[in-house]
């Protein structure tokens, strides 16, 4: 039976080498897919990879399995006793920072168990049944990877897995059919084996490409309508934090050390606006070491019937109106509820729950707090997508300089709060602004002072445990954006100007391939918003400007990869009915355009040919009578079946001029003889199967015709069977003479 056929056979079966390579590549791809998710610990990844490579080497050289089936079974049973320890202690420690530690720990421990079974079975595999089981375990590993990640790396690895799976099963079926059969020795020759390997590889590649094409077509035809049981759970073990209601000085600086992509903002074109920022949360209360948000309860803002969540009233008639920006944010999972928007956001619309079926009208709302920070009530533990309209504020310097100090009570109570601080900070603020009078000019002076007198660094030195701001301002005189923003906010408050610290992101890197800004954790930023009566909150950024990054080949390659990631997330992970409708409309519009372009091209080409023909006829009027004659000749040729014979003769002449002229002459002699036999048959002379060519010629005893047929047969025999090449032109002449004789006798 096939199940009992051993894998390492004494007499190699057809495709044995191809089968071994395919199976190990399949297992390696499955393990690599799990590792590429980034959710498997380094120790497990290294042990699984090295164990697979070691067994592949031994199997390649024909070594027997290291484990007996009984030993492998006992090892799996003992691991079942160890499984609770892994789930509740080892994997739980790895999942400590994830949004759902119990579920994440259960999944990781299950993956550990799966890899253990795969390796044990690999080290004890002896039969084709074991190979089937290994393939099933590899498929289970790929399924686990699909739960753990949605990256484009999984897509490419899945394509490789599909190819190796088809190659493994096709070679396995070939081995099963060949097991126990008596094979000729020629089948097992190296050159035959190489041809078989190439044929199997090409067949597997063809089936894989066809399966991918059909699967892609079906995917876009039938969008998903449910996120599934695990659709709302993120399995990212370390989500980005630092944008919550409480942020300690230095926390944003830690975020900036990571280059992970946190969101992509589609704008369609680069935004020419100097103060472009992706605003997150604003913090009001400072205790000397950390910022916290105001204690006011956030307000619930619901969507209108069109699905938009209005966030700002219409601009006042006297207000300067800036550019309206439409944007779409694809935000990665974060350990914060903050939504990030540019400028003064007017309205938002999106899928804030992260569900695959799209926007749920019962859950289409967000929260807005007293600092105009926007919060997602359904959390950002999964990737979310939302579209918005914002107005980029325009600086009205005249109005700002004329603003007084008559602040509303709710503004003064919250945004002038100060802890006990070093007295030198207030003295520095007064010293810097002693030459200006208006609140706006004082804020601008402090901004310029910090930008020009202090340095930017992520590597803080010294002990700042007692008073971080004083340490930054008077000792190190260098720090990152949090320290600059906090220092300016505190100094503004010492001057009686309401201010707050804001956390968000710089614009990031614009990718012209996808028309989006790539925002990374290293783009995290802090700045200041100061309040001026009549102008509301105005942005100040005291942090020194960073050097402009240069574009290199690797940077461009990274943009291509990010564009692929954006397209994958947009049209695969987030594919729903809305995307399907947009795709159908795009295809319909483009097909209509193509039809119109094709019709216009053919019409233009037709008119062009007509014009050329008219001009040619005018220049060659004498040939006007020749064309009807040629047309009548062509019709007559078609009517009496002469076109076929003309083409045959033309083909004959071309073949006779070819490289292998002798073989062509022999072939043409046979064709002419067959034509002669068909001609004689139509006039009553049939050659029987038992007659030779000369016997048939002897039967034709009519005067004139008989001599011609005999000569034709002699020339044919010389061309067909003799050493001479034969005279084909003579054969054609004799065939024409036979045709004339037969027609004369018919009359």
C-alpha positions in Angstrom: 0.0 0.0 0.0 1.1 3.6 -0.5 0.9 4.4 3.1 3.4 1.8 4.0 5.9 2.7 1.3 9.1 3.8 3.0 10.6 7.3 2.2 14.2 6.2 1.9 14.1 3.4 -0.7 16.9 1.1 -1.7 16.0 1.6 -5.3 15.2 5.2 -5.9 11.7 5.9 -7.3 11.1 8.4 -10.1 11.1 12.0 -8.7 12.7 10.9 -5.4 15.1 13.7 -5.2 12.5 16.3 -6.3 10.2 15.0 -3.6 12.7 15.4 -0.9 13.7 18.9 -1.9 10.0 19.9 -2.2 9.1 18.5 1.2 11.9 20.2 3.1 11.3 23.5 1.2 7.7 23.2 2.2 8.5 22.7 5.9 11.1 25.5 5.8 8.6 27.9 4.2 6.1 27.1 6.9 8.5 27.7 9.7 9.8 30.9 8.0 6.2 32.1 7.7 5.7 31.8 11.4 9.0 33.5 12.2 8.2 36.4 9.8 5.2 37.3 11.9 7.5 38.6 14.5 5.4 37.0 17.3 7.6 33.9 17.9 10.4 34.3 20.4 14.0 34.1 19.2 14.8 30.8 21.0 12.0 28.9 19.4 12.7 30.4 16.0 16.4 29.4 16.1 15.8 25.9 17.5 13.1 25.1 14.9 15.2 26.4 12.0 18.4 24.6 13.0 16.7 21.4 13.8 15.0 21.4 10.4 18.3 22.1 8.5 20.1 19.4 10.4 17.5 16.8 9.6 17.5 17.9 6.0 21.2 17.3 5.7 21.0 13.8 7.2 18.0 12.9 5.1 19.7 14.1 1.9 22.6 11.7 2.6 20.2 8.8 3.3 20.6 8.5 7.1 17.9 6.6 8.9 15.4 8.5 11.2 16.8 9.3 14.6 13.6 8.5 16.5 11.5 5.4 16.6 7.7 5.8 16.2 7.1 4.7 19.8 9.7 7.2 21.2 8.1 10.0 19.2 4.7 9.2 20.6 5.9 9.3 24.2 7.7 12.6 23.6 4.4 14.1 22.3 2.5 12.8 25.4 5.1 14.2 27.7 4.8 17.6 26.0 1.1 17.6 26.7 2.0 17.6 30.4 4.3 20.5 29.8 1.8 22.4 27.7 0.0 24.1 30.7 3.4 25.3 32.0 4.2 26.9 28.7 0.8 28.5 28.4 0.5 29.9 31.9 4.1 30.8 32.5 6.5 30.9 29.6 4.1 32.2 26.8 2.3 34.3 29.3 5.5 36.2 30.1 6.0 36.8 26.4 2.4 38.1 26.1 2.6 40.5 29.1 2.5 43.7 27.0 -0.2 42.5 24.6 -3.8 43.9 24.7 -5.1 40.4 25.4 -2.4 38.4 27.3 -4.5 35.2 28.0 -5.5 34.7 24.4 -2.1 35.7 23.0 -0.4 33.2 25.4 -2.7 30.4 24.4 -2.0 31.0 20.7 1.8 31.2 21.2 1.9 28.1 23.3 -0.2 26.3 20.7 2.4 27.3 18.1 5.1 26.0 20.3 3.3 22.6 20.5 2.7 22.6 16.7 6.4 23.1 16.0 7.4 20.4 18.5 5.1 17.9 16.9 6.4 18.9 13.4 10.0 18.4 14.4 9.3 15.1 16.3 7.4 13.7 13.3 10.2 14.9 11.0 12.9 13.0 13.0 10.8 9.8 13.0 9.3 9.9 9.4 9.6 6.6 7.6 6.6 6.2 5.4 4.5 8.2 3.0 1.9 8.5 5.7 4.4 10.5 7.7 5.0 12.7 4.7 1.2 13.4 4.5 1.2 14.3 8.2 4.1 16.6 7.9 2.4 18.4 5.0 -0.7 18.9 7.2 1.4 20.2 10.1 3.0 22.7 7.7 -0.4 23.9 6.5 -1.5 24.3 10.1 1.6 26.5 10.7 0.7 28.7 7.8 -2.9 29.0 9.2 -1.4 30.1 12.5 0.7 32.7 10.7 -2.4 34.1 9.0 -3.9 34.6 12.5 -0.8 36.3 13.8 -0.1 38.8 10.9 -1.6 40.5 7.9 1.7 41.8 6.4 2.7 41.5 2.8 5.6 39.2 3.8 2.9 36.6 4.5 1.5 36.9 1.0 4.8 36.2 -0.7 5.7 33.4 1.6 2.2 31.9 1.1 2.9 31.9 -2.7 6.1 29.9 -2.1 4.3 27.6 0.2 1.6 26.9 -2.4 4.2 26.1 -5.0 6.1 23.7 -2.8 2.9 22.1 -1.6 1.8 21.3 -5.2 5.3 20.1 -6.0 5.4 17.9 -3.0 2.0 16.3 -3.6 2.6 15.8 -7.3 5.9 14.0 -6.7 4.4 12.1 -3.8 1.6 10.8 -6.1 4.2 9.8 -8.7 6.1 7.8 -6.0 2.9 6.2 -4.9 2.1 5.1 -8.4 5.7 3.8 -9.0 6.0 1.9 -5.7 6.0 -1.8 -6.4 6.0 -1.4 -10.2 8.7 -2.8 -12.5 10.4 0.2 -14.0 12.7 0.1 -17.0 16.2 1.1 -16.2 16.1 4.0 -18.6 13.5 5.7 -16.4 16.1 5.9 -13.6 18.9 7.3 -15.7 20.2 10.7 -14.6 19.2 12.5 -17.8 15.7 11.1 -17.6 15.5 12.1 -13.9 16.6 15.7 -14.8 13.9 15.9 -17.4 11.3 14.6 -15.0 12.4 17.1 -12.4 12.0 20.0 -14.8 8.6 18.8 -15.9 7.4 18.5 -12.3 8.7 21.9 -11.5 7.1 23.6 -14.5 3.8 21.8 -13.8 3.8 22.8 -10.2 4.6 26.4 -11.2 1.8 26.4 -13.7 -0.8 25.1 -11.3 0.3 27.5 -8.6 0.0 30.5 -10.9 -3.4 29.3 -12.1 -4.6 28.8 -8.5 -3.3 32.3 -7.5 -5.1 33.9 -10.5 -8.4 32.1 -9.8 -8.1 32.8 -6.1 -7.4 36.5 -6.7 -10.4 36.8 -9.0 -12.7 35.0 -6.6 -11.4 37.2 -3.7 -12.3 40.4 -5.5 -15.7 39.0 -6.6 -16.8 37.9 -3.2 -15.6 40.3 -0.4 -15.6 39.3 3.2 -18.6 40.2 5.3 -17.3 39.3 8.7 -14.1 39.8 10.6 -14.3 36.3 12.1 -13.9 35.2 15.7 -10.4 36.6 16.1 -11.0 39.6 13.8 -11.2 42.2 16.7 -8.1 41.0 18.5 -4.6 42.3 17.9 -1.8 39.8 18.4 0.9 42.5 18.4 2.8 41.9 21.7 4.2 45.5 21.9 1.8 48.2 20.9 3.0 51.8 20.7 2.2 53.8 23.9 2.9 57.3 24.9 -0.2 59.1 23.7 -2.4 58.4 26.7 -3.9 60.8 29.2 -0.7 60.7 31.3 2.8 61.1 29.7 6.0 61.3 31.7 8.9 63.4 30.4 11.2 61.2 28.3 8.4 58.8 27.1 8.1 60.4 23.7 11.9 60.3 23.4 11.8 56.5 23.9 9.2 56.2 21.1 11.4 58.1 18.7 14.1 55.4 18.9 11.9 53.1 16.9 11.5 53.1 13.1 8.3 51.1 13.0 5.5 52.5 10.8 2.6 53.7 13.0 0.3 55.0 10.3 0.0 56.1 6.7 -1.9 59.2 5.7 -3.2 59.4 2.1 -3.4 62.9 0.7 -2.9 62.3 -3.0 -0.2 65.0 -3.2 2.4 66.5 -0.9 1.1 69.3 1.3 2.9 72.5 1.0 2.2 73.7 4.6 5.1 74.5 6.9 3.2 73.7 10.1 1.8 70.4 9.0 1.5 68.0 12.0 -0.6 65.0 12.9 -2.1 66.2 16.1 -2.9 63.6 18.8 -3.6 64.6 22.4 -3.1 67.8 24.3 -2.1 67.7 28.0 -2.9 70.5 30.5 -1.8 69.5 34.0 2.0 69.5 34.8 3.4 68.3 38.2 7.1 68.9 37.3 7.7 65.4 35.9 4.6 64.3 34.0 1.8 65.8 31.9 -1.8 64.7 32.4 -5.0 65.6 30.6 -7.7 67.8 32.1 -10.2 66.1 34.4 -13.2 67.1 32.3 -15.3 64.2 30.9 -15.0 63.8 27.1 -18.0 64.6 25.0 -19.6 62.0 22.7 -19.9 63.2 19.1 -22.2 61.1 16.9 -22.3 60.8 13.1 -25.0 62.4 10.9 -27.2 60.4 8.5 -24.4 60.6 5.8 -21.9 58.9 8.1 -19.8 62.0 8.8 -19.0 63.1 12.4 -19.1 66.9 12.5 -16.4 68.4 14.7 -16.3 72.1 14.0 -18.8 74.8 13.2 -18.6 76.9 10.0 -15.8 79.5 10.1 -16.8 83.0 11.2 -17.2 85.6 8.4 -14.2 87.5 9.7 -12.0 84.4 10.1 -9.2 83.7 7.7 -9.9 80.5 5.9 -7.0 78.2 5.2 -6.7 75.3 2.7 -9.2 72.5 3.1 -7.4 69.1 3.2 -9.0 65.8 2.7 -7.0 62.9 4.1 -7.3 59.2 4.9 -5.5 57.6 7.8 -4.6 53.9 8.0 -3.5 53.7 11.6 -1.7 50.7 12.9 -2.6 49.1 16.3 -1.7 51.3 19.3 -2.0 51.1 23.0 -3.8 54.4 23.0 -7.3 55.7 22.1 -6.0 58.8 20.4 -7.0 59.7 16.8 -4.5 61.7 14.8 -5.6 64.6 12.5 -4.0 67.6 10.8 -4.9 71.2 11.5 -8.4 72.1 12.6 -10.5 69.0 11.8 -13.9 69.7 10.4 -15.4 66.2 10.1 -14.4 62.5 10.3 -15.9 59.3 8.8 -14.4 55.9 9.3 -14.4 52.4 10.7 -13.4 53.0 14.3 -14.2 49.5 15.5 -11.8 47.8 13.0 -14.5 45.4 11.9 -14.1 43.9 8.4 -17.8 44.4 7.5 -17.2 48.2 7.5 -18.9 51.0 9.4 -21.4 50.0 11.9 -24.0 52.8 12.3 -24.7 51.8 15.9 -21.0 52.3 16.7 -20.3 55.4 14.6 -19.2 58.0 17.1 -16.1 59.2 18.9 -15.2 61.3 22.0 -13.7 64.8 22.1 -12.2 66.2 25.3 -11.8 69.7 26.5 -8.4 70.1 24.6 -10.0 69.1 21.3 -8.3 65.8 21.4 -10.2 63.0 19.6 -10.5 59.6 21.2 -11.7 56.3 19.8 -14.2 54.7 22.3 -13.5 51.3 20.7 -9.7 51.5 21.3 -7.0 51.2 18.7 -5.9 47.7 19.4 -6.5 46.7 15.8 -5.7 48.6 12.6 -8.4 51.3 11.8 -9.1 53.5 8.8 -10.8 56.8 8.8 -11.2 59.8 6.4 -11.4 63.4 7.4 -11.7 67.0 6.3 -9.4 69.6 7.9 -8.7 73.3 7.5 -5.1 74.2 7.8 -5.0 77.4 9.9 -3.7 80.7 8.5 -1.6 82.9 10.7 -3.2 86.4 11.1 -0.3 88.2 12.7 -2.1 91.5 13.0 -5.0 90.0 14.9 -2.7 88.0 17.1 -0.6 91.1 18.1 -3.8 93.0 19.0 -5.1 90.2 21.2 -5.5 91.2 24.8 -5.2 89.2 28.0 -8.9 88.9 28.8 -8.9 85.1 29.0 -12.1 83.1 29.8 -12.2 81.6 33.3 -12.2 78.0 32.1 -9.1 78.7 30.1 -7.2 80.4 32.9 -8.2 77.8 35.5 -6.8 74.9 33.5 -4.0 76.2 31.2 -2.2 78.6 33.7 -1.7 75.8 36.3 1.9 75.5 37.5 3.6 73.2 40.0 6.4 74.3 42.3 9.3 75.0 39.8 12.8 76.4 39.9 12.7 80.2 40.2 15.3 80.6 37.5 12.7 79.4 34.9 10.4 82.3 35.4 13.4 84.7 35.5 14.6 83.3 32.2 11.2 83.7 30.7 11.0 87.4 31.7 14.6 88.0 30.5 13.9 86.6 27.1 10.7 88.6 26.6 11.5 91.9 28.3 11.8 93.8 25.0 8.4 92.8 23.6 5.0 93.7 25.0 2.2 91.6 23.3 1.5 88.0 24.4 2.0 86.8 20.9 5.4 88.5 20.5 6.5 87.0 23.9 5.5 83.5 22.7 7.4 84.0 19.4 10.4 85.3 21.3 10.5 82.2 23.6 10.1 79.9 20.5 13.1 81.5 18.8 15.2 81.5 22.0 14.8 77.8 22.5 15.3 77.0 18.8 18.6 78.9 18.6 20.1 78.5 22.1 19.6 74.8 22.7 20.6 71.6 21.0 18.5 68.6 20.0 19.5 65.1 21.2 17.9 61.8 22.2 20.8 60.9 24.4 20.2 62.7 27.7 23.1 63.0 30.2 23.3 63.7 33.9 20.8 63.0 36.7 17.5 64.8 36.0 15.5 63.0 38.7 14.7 66.0 40.8 13.8 68.7 38.3 14.0 67.6 34.6 13.1 71.0 33.2 15.8 72.9 35.3 18.3 70.2 34.4 17.5 70.7 30.7 17.5 74.5 30.7 20.5 75.2 32.9 22.7 72.2 32.8 22.6 70.0 29.7 21.0 72.6 27.4 20.2 69.8 25.1 17.2 67.4 24.9 14.4 66.2 22.6 11.1 67.7 21.7 9.3 66.9 25.0 11.7 69.0 26.9 11.5 71.9 24.5 7.7 71.9 24.4 7.4 71.5 28.2 9.9 74.3 28.8 8.1 76.7 26.5 4.7 75.8 28.0 5.8 76.3 31.6 7.6 79.6 30.7 4.5 80.9 28.9 2.4 80.1 32.0 4.8 82.0 34.2 4.1 85.0 32.0 0.4 84.6 32.3 -0.2 83.2 28.8 -2.4 80.0 28.7 -0.6 77.2 27.0 -0.7 73.4 26.7 1.7 70.7 25.6 0.6 68.7 22.5 1.8 65.2 21.4 1.5 63.8 17.9 3.7 63.2 14.9 5.6 65.2 12.3 4.4 64.8 8.7 6.8 61.9 8.0 8.1 60.8 4.6 6.0 61.5 1.6 5.8 58.5 -0.8 4.8 59.7 -4.3 4.1 56.0 -5.4 1.2 55.7 -3.0 0.4 59.4 -2.6 0.7 59.0 1.2 2.8 60.1 4.1 4.7 57.3 5.9 4.6 58.2 9.6 7.0 56.2 11.8 7.5 56.1 15.5 10.6 58.1 15.1 8.4 61.0 13.8 6.7 61.3 17.3 6.8 64.9 18.3 5.7 67.4 21.0 4.9 71.0 20.4 3.0 73.9 22.1 -0.4 75.5 21.7 -0.9 79.0 23.2 -4.3 80.7 23.6 -5.0 84.2 22.3 -8.5 85.8 22.6 -10.1 86.1 19.3 -7.8 83.7 17.6 -8.2 80.6 19.7 -5.2 78.2 20.0 -2.0 78.9 17.9 0.7 76.4 17.3 4.4 77.0 18.3 7.2 74.6 17.8 10.4 75.5 19.9 12.3 72.3 18.9 15.2 73.0 16.5 14.6 71.8 13.0 16.0 68.3 12.1 18.3 68.0 9.0 16.6 67.1 5.8 17.1 63.5 4.9 18.5 62.7 1.4 16.9 60.3 -0.9 18.9 57.2 -1.7 18.4 53.9 -3.7 17.6 52.0 -0.5 15.2 54.8 0.5 13.4 54.5 -2.8 13.3 50.7 -2.4 11.7 51.2 1.0 9.1 53.4 -0.6 8.2 50.7 -3.1 7.8 48.2 -0.2 5.7 50.6 1.7 3.5 51.2 -1.3 3.0 47.5 -1.6 2.1 47.4 2.1 -0.4 50.2 1.7 -2.0 48.6 -1.3 -2.2 45.2 0.6 -3.8 46.8 3.6 -6.2 48.8 1.5 -7.3 46.3 -1.1 -6.8 43.0 0.7 -7.0 43.4 4.4 -9.6 46.1 4.3 -11.4 44.9 1.2 -15.2 45.2 1.7 -18.3 46.0 -0.3 -17.3 49.6 -0.6 -14.0 48.6 -2.2 -15.8 46.2 -4.5 -18.2 48.9 -5.6 -15.3 51.3 -6.3 -13.4 48.6 -8.2 -16.5 47.8 -10.4 -17.0 51.4 -11.2 -13.3 51.9 -12.1 -13.4 48.8 -14.3 -16.6 49.9 -16.0 -15.2 53.4 -16.6 -11.9 52.2 -17.9 -13.5 49.6 -20.2 -15.8 52.3 -21.6 -12.8 54.5 -22.2 -10.9 51.7 -23.9 -13.8 51.0 -26.2 -14.1 54.6 -27.1 -10.3 54.8 -27.7 -10.4 51.7 -29.9 -13.4 52.9 -31.9 -11.7 56.3 -32.5 -8.5 54.6 -33.5 -10.1 52.3 -36.0 -12.2 55.2 -37.4 -9.1 57.3 -37.8 -7.2 54.4 -39.4 -10.0 53.7 -41.8 -10.2 57.3 -42.9 -6.4 57.5 -43.3 -6.4 54.4 -45.5 -9.3 55.8 -47.6 -7.4 59.0 -48.1 -4.2 57.2 -49.1 -6.1 54.9 -51.5 -7.8 57.9 -53.1 -4.4 59.7 -53.6 -2.9 56.5 -55.0 -5.7 56.1 -57.5 -5.4 59.6 -58.7 -1.6 59.2 -59.2 -2.0 55.8 -61.0 -5.2 56.2 -63.0 -4.1 53.7 -65.6 -4.0 50.9 -63.0 -7.6 51.6 -62.2 -8.6 48.9 -64.7 -6.1 46.3 -63.4 -7.7 46.0 -59.9 -11.1 44.8 -61.2 -9.3 42.2 -63.4 -7.3 41.0 -60.4 -10.4 40.8 -58.3 -12.2 38.7 -60.9 -9.2 36.4 -61.2 -9.2 35.9 -57.5 -12.9 35.1 -57.4 -12.5 32.6 -60.3 -9.6 31.0 -58.5 -11.7 30.6 -55.3 -14.7 29.4 -57.3 -12.9 26.5 -59.1 -10.7 25.5 -56.2 -7.4 26.6 -57.7 -6.3 28.6 -54.7 -5.4 25.5 -52.7 -3.2 24.1 -55.5 -1.5 27.4 -56.0 -0.7 27.6 -52.3 0.6 24.0 -52.3 2.9 24.8 -55.2 4.2 27.9 -53.5 4.8 25.9 -50.3 6.6 23.3 -52.4 9.0 25.8 -53.9 9.7 27.3 -50.5 10.5 23.9 -49.0 12.8 23.0 -51.9 14.8 26.1 -51.2 15.2 25.2 -47.5 18.2 23.9 -45.7 17.3 20.2 -45.9 16.6 20.2 -49.7 17.2 16.4 -50.2 14.6 15.4 -47.6 12.2 18.0 -48.9 12.6 16.6 -52.5 11.8 13.1 -51.3 8.7 14.4 -49.5 7.5 16.4 -52.4 8.0 13.4 -54.8 5.6 11.4 -52.5 3.1 14.3 -52.5 3.2 14.5 -56.3 2.7 10.7 -56.6 -0.3 10.8 -54.2 -1.7 13.6 -56.3 -1.3 11.5 -59.4 -3.1 8.5 -57.7 -6.0 10.7 -56.7 -6.3 12.1 -60.2 -6.3 8.5 -61.7 -8.9 7.4 -59.1 -11.3 10.1 -60.1 -11.1 8.7 -63.7 -11.6 5.0 -62.8 -8.1 3.8 -62.2 -7.8 2.6 -58.7 -4.6 1.2 -57.2 -5.2 -1.8 -54.8 -3.3 -2.2 -51.6 -1.5 -5.3 -52.9 -0.1 -3.5 -56.0 3.3 -1.9 -56.2 3.9 1.4 -58.0 5.2 -0.4 -61.2 2.4 -3.0 -61.1 -0.2 -0.2 -61.1 1.6 1.6 -64.0 1.6 -1.6 -66.0 -2.2 -1.9 -65.6 -2.7 1.5 -67.4 -2.4 0.3 -71.0 -4.2 3.1 -72.8 -2.1 4.6 -75.6 -0.4 7.8 -74.6 -1.6 7.7 -71.0 0.1 4.4 -70.2 3.6 5.5 -71.3 3.2 8.8 -69.4 2.2 7.0 -66.2 5.1 4.6 -66.5 7.7 7.4 -67.0 6.1 9.3 -64.0 6.5 6.1 -61.9 10.1 5.7 -62.8 11.0 9.3 -62.0 9.1 9.0 -58.7 10.9 5.8 -57.7 14.3 7.4 -58.4 13.4 10.4 -56.3 11.8 8.4 -53.5 13.9 5.3 -53.2 17.1 5.9 -55.3 20.3 7.6 -54.3 19.6 10.4 -56.8 17.5 13.3 -55.7 15.1 13.0 -58.7 13.8 15.6 -61.2 10.8 17.2 -59.5 10.3 19.6 -62.4 9.9 16.5 -64.7 7.4 15.0 -62.3 5.3 18.2 -62.4 5.5 18.2 -66.3 4.4 14.5 -66.4 1.6 15.1 -63.9 0.3 18.0 -66.1 0.5 15.7 -69.2 -1.5 13.0 -67.3 -4.1 15.6 -66.4 -4.5 16.6 -70.0 -4.8 13.0 -71.3 -7.5 12.2 -68.7 -9.5 15.3 -69.6 -9.2 14.5 -73.3 -10.5 11.0 -72.8 -13.4 12.3 -70.7 -14.5 14.5 -73.6 
